[in-house]
Amino acid sequence: MRGLLAVILTATASGALAQETGVLPPLITTYSIAVVVKEKCCDWQGEHVPVPDSADREALEKLRDRAYRNGIVLQLRLDGDRSLKIVDNTIVGESCEGYDGCRKHRLIGYWPKQHQYVVDADLWEGRDTYLVSARDGRLLRVGSPPLLSPSGEYAIGVDNSIAYPNEGSELIDLRKDPPTGIRLPSLSSCPWTKPQLWLRPDPRWLDDTRIIFEGSLDPVQFDPDVKHILRIVDGRPEWEC
């Protein structure tokens, strides 16, 4: 499998990256591969088949009828007796340490109402997260594992990494098929008491149209009394100043 993957990756090093909205497999990049196959998953497992020890074992246990892992291949059930196979690229065992092209895909969960899998990709530095349509395998790259709104019509994803503060933060509109990601507006759009370069790290839905970001920030650089509240107006995110 690794030899075949290496051949495919070498031959398609200029393939499209999964940064577009609603990318349909086959998706082949320099570092990972995702392909829709005519193969039903995963009724044949049954309760008697042990779930392999892996980072996504808990999710695989809960989704035995929808997901399966065979080593570096994560298989997800799609409509029409098809599957999406996503292949890890680690080269050296299970480690990503010191390898810039490493990608380890980990199933986080499944949203049945929205027909979306949530798949995280661990990198050597940082992470990617994808929403994967259970209908056709369509992929949407989002900034981080998203948090569903109470109604399930939206989700919020926040990436406050040191290198790229707020770069991966976005509102995801799940009313559409495929879903779309909308980058959050800059905090500078509000006249804060002190410059607000960083979001508070922990989002929480107050209701279907408002999200509060909680958690501590440096009180020397940020006003501890400032509340970061985002609201959705006509399907667009804006800060509540």
C-alpha positions in Angstrom: 0.0 0.0 0.0 2.7 2.5 0.9 4.6 1.7 -2.3 1.5 2.3 -4.4 0.8 5.5 -2.5 4.3 6.8 -3.1 3.9 6.1 -6.9 0.6 7.9 -7.0 1.9 10.9 -5.0 5.0 11.2 -7.1 3.0 11.2 -10.3 0.5 13.8 -9.1 2.6 16.2 -7.1 0.8 19.1 -8.8 -2.7 17.9 -7.9 -5.3 20.3 -6.5 -5.2 21.1 -2.8 -8.4 20.6 -0.8 -8.9 24.3 0.0 -11.9 24.8 -2.2 -15.5 24.6 -1.2 -17.0 21.2 -2.0 -14.1 19.3 -3.6 -15.2 16.0 -5.1 -12.8 13.0 -4.9 -10.7 11.6 -6.4 -8.6 14.2 -4.4 -4.9 13.6 -4.8 -2.4 16.0 -3.4 1.3 16.0 -2.7 0.7 14.6 0.7 -2.7 12.7 0.9 -5.2 10.9 -1.3 -9.0 10.4 -1.1 -10.9 8.2 -3.5 -14.5 7.2 -3.9 -14.8 3.4 -4.6 -17.7 1.1 -5.5 -17.4 -0.8 -2.2 -20.0 -1.0 0.5 -19.0 -0.2 4.1 -19.3 -1.4 6.8 -22.0 -3.9 7.6 -19.7 -6.8 7.1 -17.7 -5.9 10.2 -20.4 -6.9 12.6 -20.0 -6.7 16.3 -17.4 -9.5 16.4 -14.7 -7.7 14.5 -12.3 -5.9 16.8 -11.8 -2.2 16.2 -8.1 -1.6 15.7 -6.2 0.4 18.3 -5.8 3.9 16.8 -6.3 7.6 17.6 -9.9 7.4 16.3 -10.8 4.1 17.9 -13.6 5.6 20.0 -15.3 7.1 17.0 -14.9 3.9 15.0 -16.5 1.9 17.8 -19.5 4.2 17.8 -19.8 4.2 14.0 -19.2 0.5 13.2 -21.9 0.5 10.5 -20.4 3.6 8.8 -16.6 3.6 9.3 -13.6 1.3 9.3 -9.9 1.5 9.5 -7.4 -0.8 7.9 -3.9 0.5 8.9 -3.3 3.8 7.1 -6.7 3.7 5.2 -9.8 5.2 6.7 -12.9 4.0 5.0 -16.2 5.9 5.3 -19.6 4.8 4.1 -21.4 6.8 1.4 -24.8 6.6 -0.2 -25.3 4.2 -3.1 -23.2 1.3 -1.7 -20.0 3.4 -2.1 -17.1 4.3 0.2 -14.6 7.1 0.5 -11.1 5.9 1.3 -8.7 8.4 2.8 -5.0 7.3 3.0 -2.6 8.5 5.6 0.9 9.5 4.7 3.4 9.0 7.5 6.3 7.2 5.8 8.0 6.3 9.1 5.6 4.2 11.2 2.9 6.2 12.9 5.1 9.2 13.6 4.8 12.7 12.0 7.8 14.0 13.9 10.2 15.9 11.7 8.3 15.1 8.5 6.8 18.2 6.8 4.5 16.2 4.4 3.0 14.0 7.1 -0.8 13.6 7.2 -2.7 11.3 9.6 -6.4 11.4 9.1 -8.5 10.7 12.2 -12.3 10.3 12.3 -13.9 12.5 15.0 -17.6 11.9 14.5 -20.6 11.9 12.3 -23.5 14.4 12.1 -26.5 12.3 10.8 -28.9 15.2 10.3 -26.4 17.0 8.1 -25.0 13.8 6.6 -21.4 14.9 7.4 -18.4 13.2 8.8 -15.8 15.2 10.7 -12.2 14.1 9.9 -9.2 15.7 11.5 -5.8 15.6 9.8 -2.8 15.7 12.1 0.3 17.3 10.5 3.9 17.6 11.6 3.0 21.2 12.7 -0.7 22.2 12.9 -3.8 20.4 11.7 -6.5 20.4 9.0 -10.1 19.4 9.5 -12.5 18.3 6.8 -16.3 17.9 6.6 -17.0 14.9 4.4 -20.4 14.5 2.8 -21.9 11.0 3.4 -23.9 11.5 0.2 -21.0 11.7 -2.3 -17.7 12.1 -0.5 -17.4 15.8 -1.2 -14.8 17.4 1.1 -14.9 20.9 2.7 -11.7 22.0 4.4 -12.4 23.9 7.6 -10.1 25.5 10.1 -10.6 23.2 13.1 -13.1 20.7 14.5 -16.3 22.7 14.3 -19.0 23.1 17.0 -22.6 22.6 15.9 -25.3 25.3 16.6 -28.3 24.1 18.6 -30.4 23.9 15.4 -27.6 22.2 13.4 -27.9 24.9 10.7 -24.5 26.3 11.4 -21.2 25.4 12.9 -18.3 27.4 14.2 -14.6 26.5 13.8 -11.8 28.3 15.6 -8.1 28.0 15.0 -6.1 30.3 17.3 -2.7 28.8 16.5 0.3 30.9 17.5 1.6 31.1 13.9 -1.8 32.0 12.3 -4.0 33.7 14.9 -7.7 33.5 13.8 -6.7 32.5 10.3 -8.7 29.3 10.4 -11.8 30.7 12.2 -15.0 30.5 10.2 -18.7 30.1 10.3 -20.0 27.1 8.4 -23.4 27.3 6.7 -24.9 23.8 6.9 -28.2 24.8 5.3 -26.6 24.4 1.9 -25.4 21.3 0.1 -22.5 21.3 0.0 -21.9 23.4 3.1 -19.9 26.7 2.7 -17.3 28.2 5.0 -17.4 32.0 5.7 -14.2 33.6 7.3 -14.9 35.6 10.4 -14.6 39.3 10.2 -11.5 41.0 11.8 -11.8 41.9 15.4 -10.6 45.3 14.4 -14.0 46.0 13.0 -15.1 46.9 16.6 -13.7 49.9 18.6 -12.3 47.8 21.5 -10.8 49.5 24.5 -7.5 47.7 23.7 -6.4 46.1 20.5 -8.0 42.6 20.1 -5.6 40.6 18.0 -6.8 37.2 19.4 -10.1 35.6 20.0 -10.8 34.1 23.3 -10.2 30.4 22.7 -13.5 28.6 23.6 -16.6 29.2 21.6 -20.1 28.5 23.0 -23.4 28.9 21.3 -25.8 31.2 23.3 -28.6 30.5 20.9 -29.0 29.7 17.1 -27.6 33.1 16.0 -25.0 34.1 18.7 -21.7 32.6 19.8 -19.7 33.8 22.8 -15.9 33.2 22.9 -14.7 32.4 26.4 -11.4 31.7 28.1 -8.6 33.8 29.4 -6.3 36.2 27.4 -3.2 38.1 28.6 -4.7 40.9 30.8 -1.8 43.2 30.0 -2.5 43.2 26.3 -6.3 42.6 26.3 -9.1 44.2 28.3 -10.4 41.3 30.6 -13.9 42.8 30.5 -14.3 42.7 26.8 -16.7 40.0 25.6 -16.2 38.5 22.1 -19.7 37.8 20.9 -20.4 36.9 17.2 -23.9 37.0 15.7 -25.3 35.8 12.5 -27.2 38.3 10.5 -28.8 37.2 7.2 -26.4 34.3 7.1 -23.3 36.4 7.6 -21.1 36.6 10.8 -20.5 40.0 12.4 -19.2 41.1 15.8 -21.5 42.4 18.5 -19.6 45.6 19.6 
